[in-house]
Amino acid sequence: MACGLLANLTLAQVNAQVGQIALNAVQALNQGAELQTFVAGGTGVLTAAPISMASGDATTMVNAIYDLYVLNQIMNGNGWVAANGTITLATGTGLNFMTNINNLVGTGVH
C-alpha cells in the first residue's frame, strides 16, 4: 500500500517537478555567472558605499560568486582549469551537462 507524499504521484507531476528543479538549477548558476561581472574587480564594489560590506564578508561573497561562475562554466561544457589544478576540462571534451537538462526544460530557456 502506497502512502505519504508519493502515494498518488502521477507522471505529469514527476515531469513537472524534475523539469522545474532542472530549470531552477540552470537559472541559479546563470545568475551566479552574471554576478561575476559585478564583482570582477574584486571586493571594492561590495565594501564601498552604499553597500559597505565588511571586508571579510566581501571576500567570502566574491569567492562564493566565483565558485558559481566556475560551476556555470563546467555546466555549459566550457574549458576550465582551476587555479589549484584540481579541475581540468578542455573545450570540446563533450562534457556538457546542458544536453540532457535542455531536454527537460526546453532549449533556449537559459
Secondary structure as GFF3:
##gff-version 3
##sequence-region A 1 110
A	DSSP	three_ten_helix	4	6	.	.	.	ID=ss1
A	DSSP	alpha_helix	11	38	.	.	.	ID=ss2
A	DSSP	alpha_helix	44	47	.	.	.	ID=ss3
A	DSSP	alpha_helix	55	75	.	.	.	ID=ss4
A	DSSP	beta_strand	80	81	.	.	.	ID=ss5
A	DSSP	beta_strand	88	89	.	.	.	ID=ss6
A	DSSP	alpha_helix	98	105	.	.	.	ID=ss7
###
